[in-house]
Amino acid sequence: MNDYSKLTGEEQGIFISALSDYVRASLVRRMEMVDRWRLATQDGASCQVREKTFSENRSE
């Protein structure tokens, strides 16, 4: 289980922003977000996918 308190201030900001996006998203978009999260947490790929997802969200 991940511990939110161990995140840096910047990571906490990203997490809260992503959570806010998730809450406002449609069901289909939520499913896409969960799929991306699952991909990001497999095989140490979290940094690469997280950066891509974050930049994509900024351009939407």
C-alpha positions as CSV (number, residue, x, y, z in Angstrom):
1,M,0.0,0.0,0.0
2,N,1.3,3.4,-0.9
3,D,1.7,6.1,1.9
4,Y,0.6,9.5,0.7
5,S,2.6,11.2,3.5
6,K,5.9,9.9,2.0
7,L,5.3,11.9,-1.2
8,T,7.2,15.1,-1.8
9,G,5.2,18.4,-2.0
10,E,5.4,18.3,-5.8
11,E,4.2,14.7,-5.9
12,Q,1.4,15.4,-3.5
13,G,0.3,18.3,-5.8
14,I,0.3,16.0,-8.9
15,F,-1.6,13.4,-7.0
16,I,-4.3,15.8,-5.8
17,S,-4.6,17.2,-9.4
18,A,-4.9,13.7,-10.8
19,L,-7.5,12.8,-8.2
20,S,-9.5,15.9,-9.0
21,D,-9.4,15.1,-12.7
22,Y,-10.5,11.6,-12.0
23,V,-13.5,12.7,-9.9
24,R,-14.7,15.1,-12.7
25,A,-14.1,12.6,-15.5
26,S,-16.7,10.5,-17.3
27,L,-16.9,6.8,-16.6
28,V,-15.1,6.0,-19.9
29,R,-12.3,8.5,-19.1
30,R,-12.0,7.1,-15.6
31,M,-11.4,3.6,-17.0
32,E,-8.7,5.0,-19.3
33,M,-7.0,6.7,-16.4
34,V,-7.1,3.5,-14.3
35,D,-5.6,1.5,-17.2
36,R,-2.8,4.1,-17.5
37,W,-2.2,3.9,-13.8
38,R,-2.0,0.1,-13.9
39,L,0.5,0.3,-16.8
40,A,2.5,2.9,-14.9
41,T,2.9,0.8,-11.9
42,Q,4.1,-2.3,-13.7
43,D,7.8,-3.2,-14.3
44,G,9.2,0.1,-13.0
45,A,7.6,2.1,-15.9
46,S,5.9,4.6,-13.6
47,C,8.1,7.6,-14.3
48,Q,7.9,7.3,-18.1
49,V,4.1,6.8,-18.2
50,R,3.5,9.4,-15.4
51,E,5.4,12.1,-17.3
52,K,3.5,11.3,-20.6
53,T,0.1,11.3,-18.8
54,F,0.9,14.5,-17.0
55,S,1.9,16.3,-20.2
56,E,-1.1,15.0,-22.1
57,N,-3.4,16.2,-19.3
58,R,-1.8,19.7,-19.4
59,S,-2.6,19.9,-23.2
60,E,-6.2,18.9,-22.9
